[in-house]
Amino acid sequence: MVDSFVFRHMKEEDIDQILEVEHASFTTPWSREAFYNEIYNNKFAVYIVLEEYQKIIGYCGAWIVIDEAHVTNVAVLPDYRGKKLGEALLRKMMSMAKDMGARSMTLEVRVTNHVAQSLYRKLGFQNGGIRKNYYSDNQEDALVMWVNL
Ligand SMILES: CC(C)(COP(=O)(O)OP(=O)(O)OC[C@H]1O[C@@H](n2cnc3c(N)ncnc32)[C@H](O)[C@@H]1OP(=O)(O)O)[C@@H](O)C(=O)NCCC(=O)NCCS
């Protein structure tokens, strides 16, 4: 990854740019209030952004509860995909979660999202169970994936 990219914690001032990443990435994007609550009202939440020259390229979030980390989201702006930045974001989150005491990491992913599943498998995630009808927009099932940290 080139030196101009930096990781840092998400701040309230980032939310406008985060919403752009969010709307470009998900069929049911999170709201401004959802990110605000994660930043100020959820003591378990850790959100990092990947930034280049004040522009937010992507972000990753997780809830870290005692020894387990649960990834809520990872997304990269479409123009920047395929450059190992999603991988770098998730690797950073895995390393932070481990440093904070997490021993395992889990997440849900749409059963049709083969790109994301491929990223997770590359980083050692294994298939867990299926959560039926997990996504409310199209009743799609979620695949649960997990990895030991
Ligand atoms: C999933 C996402 C974050 C991946 O980010 P990215 O920066 O494009 O991915 P990377 O370049 O870091 O790729 C890392 C690995 O992901 C997988 N991957 C990435 N793009 C892929 C593609 N087009 N097809 C298949 N696998 C792909 C590969 O395993 C790749 O490793 P490799 O390059 O050694 O083959 C990005 O596609 C995205 O934002 N998607 C929309 C939001 C989303 O679906 N998030 C996950 C929700 S659970």
The ligand as an SDF file (V2000), in Angstrom:
LIG
                    3D

 48 50  0  0  0  0  0  0  0  0999 V2000
  -15.6320   -6.4620   -0.4860 C   0  0  0  0  0  0  0  0  0  0  0  0
  -14.7450   -5.2210   -0.7540 C   0  0  0  0  0  0  0  0  0  0  0  0
  -14.5900   -4.4360    0.5560 C   0  0  0  0  0  0  0  0  0  0  0  0
  -13.3580   -5.7470   -1.2030 C   0  0  0  0  0  0  0  0  0  0  0  0
  -12.4830   -4.6360   -1.3080 O   0  0  0  0  0  0  0  0  0  0  0  0
  -11.3550   -4.5240   -2.4360 P   0  0  0  0  0  0  0  0  0  0  0  0
  -10.4320   -3.4430   -1.9980 O   0  0  0  0  0  0  0  0  0  0  0  0
  -11.9830   -4.3810   -3.7790 O   0  0  0  0  0  0  0  0  0  0  0  0
  -10.6770   -5.9660   -2.3430 O   0  0  0  0  0  0  0  0  0  0  0  0
   -9.0900   -6.2730   -2.4190 P   0  0  0  0  0  0  0  0  0  0  0  0
   -8.5220   -5.6250   -3.6220 O   0  0  0  0  0  0  0  0  0  0  0  0
   -8.4810   -5.9560   -1.1010 O   0  0  0  0  0  0  0  0  0  0  0  0
   -9.1100   -7.8490   -2.6530 O   0  0  0  0  0  0  0  0  0  0  0  0
   -8.7470   -8.7590   -1.6290 C   0  0  0  0  0  0  0  0  0  0  0  0
   -9.3340  -10.1180   -1.9800 C   0  0  0  0  0  0  0  0  0  0  0  0
  -10.7600  -10.0140   -2.1070 O   0  0  0  0  0  0  0  0  0  0  0  0
  -11.1940  -10.8830   -3.1580 C   0  0  0  0  0  0  0  0  0  0  0  0
  -11.6830  -10.0900   -4.2900 N   0  0  0  0  0  0  0  0  0  0  0  0
  -11.6080   -8.7480   -4.4690 C   0  0  0  0  0  0  0  0  0  0  0  0
  -12.2040   -8.3820   -5.6170 N   0  0  0  0  0  0  0  0  0  0  0  0
  -12.6590   -9.5220   -6.1820 C   0  0  0  0  0  0  0  0  0  0  0  0
  -13.3760   -9.8100   -7.3800 C   0  0  0  0  0  0  0  0  0  0  0  0
  -13.7450   -8.8340   -8.2240 N   0  0  0  0  0  0  0  0  0  0  0  0
  -13.7110  -11.1050   -7.6330 N   0  0  0  0  0  0  0  0  0  0  0  0
  -13.3710  -12.0930   -6.7870 C   0  0  0  0  0  0  0  0  0  0  0  0
  -12.6840  -11.8780   -5.6280 N   0  0  0  0  0  0  0  0  0  0  0  0
  -12.3390  -10.6220   -5.3440 C   0  0  0  0  0  0  0  0  0  0  0  0
   -9.9770  -11.6600   -3.5730 C   0  0  0  0  0  0  0  0  0  0  0  0
   -9.8550  -12.7830   -2.7000 O   0  0  0  0  0  0  0  0  0  0  0  0
   -8.8740  -10.6740   -3.2880 C   0  0  0  0  0  0  0  0  0  0  0  0
   -7.6270  -11.2750   -3.1240 O   0  0  0  0  0  0  0  0  0  0  0  0
   -6.6490  -11.4190   -4.4340 P   0  0  0  0  0  0  0  0  0  0  0  0
   -6.5140  -10.0320   -5.0050 O   0  0  0  0  0  0  0  0  0  0  0  0
   -5.3850  -11.9580   -3.8780 O   0  0  0  0  0  0  0  0  0  0  0  0
   -7.3850  -12.3550   -5.3710 O   0  0  0  0  0  0  0  0  0  0  0  0
  -15.3120   -4.3340   -1.8850 C   0  0  0  0  0  0  0  0  0  0  0  0
  -15.5750   -5.1440   -3.0150 O   0  0  0  0  0  0  0  0  0  0  0  0
  -16.5990   -3.6160   -1.5100 C   0  0  0  0  0  0  0  0  0  0  0  0
  -16.5840   -2.5300   -0.9470 O   0  0  0  0  0  0  0  0  0  0  0  0
  -17.7530   -4.2320   -1.8470 N   0  0  0  0  0  0  0  0  0  0  0  0
  -19.0620   -3.6490   -1.5420 C   0  0  0  0  0  0  0  0  0  0  0  0
  -19.3800   -3.7310   -0.0560 C   0  0  0  0  0  0  0  0  0  0  0  0
  -19.3930   -5.1630    0.4500 C   0  0  0  0  0  0  0  0  0  0  0  0
  -19.9150   -6.0810   -0.1850 O   0  0  0  0  0  0  0  0  0  0  0  0
  -18.8450   -5.3500    1.6740 N   0  0  0  0  0  0  0  0  0  0  0  0
  -18.8430   -6.6210    2.3570 C   0  0  0  0  0  0  0  0  0  0  0  0
  -20.0980   -6.7540    3.1220 C   0  0  0  0  0  0  0  0  0  0  0  0
  -20.1580   -8.2060    4.1160 S   0  0  0  0  0  0  0  0  0  0  0  0
  1  2  1  0
  2  3  1  0
  2  4  1  0
  2 36  1  0
  4  5  1  0
  5  6  1  0
  6  7  2  0
  6  8  1  0
  6  9  1  0
  9 10  1  0
 10 11  2  0
 10 12  1  0
 10 13  1  0
 13 14  1  0
 14 15  1  0
 15 16  1  0
 15 30  1  0
 16 17  1  0
 17 18  1  0
 17 28  1  0
 18 19  1  0
 18 27  1  0
 19 20  2  0
 20 21  1  0
 21 22  1  0
 21 27  2  0
 22 23  1  0
 22 24  2  0
 24 25  1  0
 25 26  2  0
 26 27  1  0
 28 29  1  0
 28 30  1  0
 30 31  1  0
 31 32  1  0
 32 33  2  0
 32 34  1  0
 32 35  1  0
 36 37  1  0
 36 38  1  0
 38 39  2  0
 38 40  1  0
 40 41  1  0
 41 42  1  0
 42 43  1  0
 43 44  2  0
 43 45  1  0
 45 46  1  0
 46 47  1  0
 47 48  1  0
M  END
$$$$
